[in-house]
Amino acid sequence: MEANSKYSKLRLNYKIWLETADQEGVLGDGKWQLLKAIDETGSLKNAIEKLGLSYRKTWNNLQQIEERLGFPILETSRGGSDKGNTMLTAEGKKIVKAFDRFHSRADKLMQKEFEKFRENLEKSE
């Protein structure tokens, strides 16, 4: 596409999320990033700080994910001041890994289709 095209400023932006049959959100880009941060840091507190989130809302979101899935995705242990940890269960890791792969493939497909979209705009002038 030409750099001076009137469509050259258009950029693709989209969100992916999964929901239940009742249209209750289960997992989307934000919660996926949170689960990845928990997996990387081994701590809910550190993941929240890394992403700039509030504890109460985040904890409620995590509980909703587990309720809607019907199985645990987190393992927590208490240990007092900075001794506790939060880890993903095997199912939690499986979901994050699958969402990673799905998102990667979807991103490539969406970008390819977006380029076709912009080309079609140029041709229709």
HUWOQUI-V666307 format. One record per residue. N is the residue number from 1. RES is the residue in three letters. PHI is phi as a letter, one per 30 degrees, with the letter a starting at -180 (999 if undefined). OMEGA is omega in degrees with one decimal (999 if undefined). Layout:
<<N/RES/PHI/OMEGA> <N/RES/PHI/OMEGA>>
//
This chain:
<<1/MET/999/179.7> <2/GLU/d/-178.7> <3/ALA/d/-178.1> <4/ASN/c/177.9> <5/SER/d/178.3> <6/LYS/d/178.4> <7/TYR/c/-174.6> <8/SER/d/179.1> <9/LYS/d/179.8> <10/LEU/d/177.4> <11/ARG/b/178.5> <12/LEU/d/174.5> <13/ASN/b/-179.9> <14/TYR/a/177.3> <15/LYS/b/175.5> <16/ILE/c/172.1> <17/TRP/b/177.7> <18/LEU/c/179.5> <19/GLU/b/177.8> <20/THR/d/176.3> <21/ALA/d/178.0> <22/ASP/d/178.2> <23/GLN/i/173.2> <24/GLU/c/-178.1> <25/GLY/d/178.7> <26/VAL/c/-174.8> <27/LEU/b/176.8> <28/GLY/b/-176.1> <29/ASP/e/-178.2> <30/GLY/d/-179.8> <31/LYS/d/175.7> <32/TRP/d/178.0> <33/GLN/d/177.6> <34/LEU/d/180.0> <35/LEU/d/176.5> <36/LYS/d/179.7> <37/ALA/d/176.0> <38/ILE/d/179.7> <39/ASP/d/-178.7> <40/GLU/d/-174.0> <41/THR/c/-176.6> <42/GLY/i/-175.3> <43/SER/a/175.0> <44/LEU/d/-179.5> <45/LYS/e/-179.4> <46/ASN/d/178.3> <47/ALA/d/179.3> <48/ILE/d/178.8> <49/GLU/d/-179.7> <50/LYS/e/-175.9> <51/LEU/c/178.9> <52/GLY/i/-177.7> <53/LEU/c/175.1> <54/SER/c/-175.7> <55/TYR/d/-173.7> <56/ARG/e/-179.2> <57/LYS/d/-179.0> <58/THR/d/179.8> <59/TRP/d/177.6> <60/ASN/d/178.0> <61/ASN/d/179.8> <62/LEU/d/177.6> <63/GLN/d/178.0> <64/GLN/d/178.1> <65/ILE/e/-178.6> <66/GLU/d/178.2> <67/GLU/d/-176.1> <68/ARG/d/176.1> <69/LEU/d/-179.2> <70/GLY/i/176.7> <71/PHE/a/-178.8> <72/PRO/d/174.1> <73/ILE/c/-179.8> <74/LEU/b/169.8> <75/GLU/c/179.6> <76/THR/b/172.2> <77/SER/b/179.5> <78/ARG/c/180.0> <79/GLY/a/-179.9> <80/GLY/i/-175.3> <81/SER/d/177.3> <82/ASP/h/179.4> <83/LYS/c/-178.2> <84/GLY/d/175.8> <85/ASN/b/176.5> <86/THR/b/-179.7> <87/MET/b/174.3> <88/LEU/d/172.1> <89/THR/d/176.5> <90/ALA/e/178.3> <91/GLU/d/177.1> <92/GLY/d/177.7> <93/LYS/d/179.8> <94/LYS/d/179.8> <95/ILE/d/-179.7> <96/VAL/d/-179.3> <97/LYS/d/179.5> <98/ALA/d/178.8> <99/PHE/d/174.7> <100/ASP/e/-178.3> <101/ARG/d/179.8> <102/PHE/d/-178.3> <103/HIS/d/-179.8> <104/SER/d/179.3> <105/ARG/d/179.7> <106/ALA/d/179.0> <107/ASP/e/-179.8> <108/LYS/d/-179.9> <109/LEU/d/-179.5> <110/MET/d/-180.0> <111/GLN/d/178.3> <112/LYS/d/-179.8> <113/GLU/d/177.4> <114/PHE/d/176.7> <115/GLU/d/176.3> <116/LYS/d/178.4> <117/PHE/e/179.7> <118/ARG/d/177.0> <119/GLU/d/178.2> <120/ASN/d/175.4> <121/LEU/d/-179.8> <122/GLU/d/-177.2> <123/LYS/d/-174.3> <124/SER/d/178.6> <125/GLU/d/999>>
//
